[in-house]
Amino acid sequence: MPTYEYECKKCSHKFEQFQRMSDPPLKRCPKCKGAVRRLMGTGAGIIFKGSGFYQTDYRSENYKKGAKADSAPSSAPAPAAAESKPAKKAD
């Protein structure tokens, strides 16, 4: 059950009410019995528990195999660095 926040139009008293979603909104302030309006809430926070919340958790088996092959050290020799020649001076 959600908690709704209300504000009295008469005395500006703000309060929260724990009620069912199917319950009608409150109409009267508990403090002064004036008319109230329900405020827009921020909603409930999301809690991530367990696996399944990361991009890599839903990858296909082919992708996982390719990624594993890419990350494995290769036996091929590394390319040799090209030698650089000094630049010619302008006369």
VENPE-V502991 format. One record per backbone hydrogen bond with DSSP energy under -0.5 kcal/mol. NH is the residue of the N-H (numbers start at 1). CO is the residue of the C=O. E is the energy in kcal/mol with one decimal. If there is no record, write none. Layout:
<<NH,CO,E> <NH,CO,E>>
This chain:
<<4,2,-0.5> <4,17,-3.1> <6,15,-3.3> <7,37,-2.2> <8,13,-2.4> <9,35,-3.0> <10,35,-0.6> <12,8,-1.0> <15,6,-2.1> <17,4,-3.2> <19,2,-1.9> <19,17,-0.7> <23,20,-0.7> <29,34,-2.5> <33,29,-1.5> <36,27,-1.2> <37,7,-2.3> <39,5,-3.1> <48,46,-0.5> <49,47,-0.6> <57,54,-1.5> <58,55,-0.8> <59,56,-0.9> <64,60,-2.1> <65,61,-2.4> <66,62,-2.3> <67,63,-2.6> <68,64,-2.1> <69,65,-2.1> <70,66,-2.2> <71,67,-1.8> <72,68,-1.0>>
